[in-house]
Amino acid sequence: MAAYDYSRDASGAAGLAGRIGNVFVTGFAPVAADETPRSAGLFATLFGMIAEWNDTRLTRKSLMALTDRELDDIGLSRADIPAIARRR
């Protein structure tokens, strides 16, 4: 949770500098309730794609680390690994 800098006054002499200070402290600029960034959906989609790719990569890496005997015990072969990793 980011801390909000209440010690700065956004009006008066501080003006824009006060608001900029708040952005650096919190990491986010204040956004009105009816304003949602249009890039939010794009960011969520991109983040989802990266997370899915990483999950597939970790699954494939974990299965490739198993021996042929261990794969046979769970009913898989090395040829099955790419399809299993993508299926998640």
N, C-alpha and C positions, 0 to 999 in steps of 0.2 A: 504494500500500500504506500503510495507516494505521499509525502508531507506537503501540505499547502502552506505557502509563505504568507501568513496573515499579517506579518509585521510591515509589509509594503502597502502603501496606499496607491490605488490605481488611478486616483484623480489628483489634481493639484500639480505641484512641481514635479512629482515622479512621473505622472502621465503615462506615456507609452513605455517608458523604462520600467515602471512598476509592473505593468502587465507582462513585459518580456521576462522580468525576473521571476514571476510566477510560473511562466512556461518552463523556464529552465529548472525550477525546483520540482514541479509536478511532472514535467515531461509531456503535458497535454495542454493545449489551449482550451479555454472555456468554449463550449459549443451549446447553443440554444437547443431546447428540447425538440423543436420542429426541424432543426438542421442536422441531418446525418450525412457524413461524408460519402460521396458517391464511390470513392475508392474502397469503402469498407467491404462491399461485396466482393470486389476483385481481390482484396487482401485475404479475405476468408477463403476464397476458392484457391488461391495460390498456396496459402498455408495448408489447406487440406490436401492438396496434391503433393506437397513436400512431405507431409506427415505420412501419407499413404506410401510414397516411394520409400521412405525410411523404414516403415514397417515391413515392406516387401524385402528390402535389402537385409534387414536383421533376421527375418525368417529364413531367407536363402542362406545367409552366412551360418546360422545355427545348424541348419540341416546339413550343410556341406561339411561341418566340423565332425559330424557323426561318422563312425566307421561303417563299412558295408554291412557288417554283422548287425550293428545297431539299427541301421535302416531296414534291414530284412526283418528284424524283430517287430518293427512297427508297420510292416507291410509296404515299404517304399523301396524304390531303387533310385540311383543317382539321376536317371532320366526323368523321374517324376518331380524332382525338386523345383524346377522353374514353374511348372503348372501349379504346384501346391502353394508356392510363395505368392503367386499372383492372385490366387483364389481367395485368400484371406477374407 
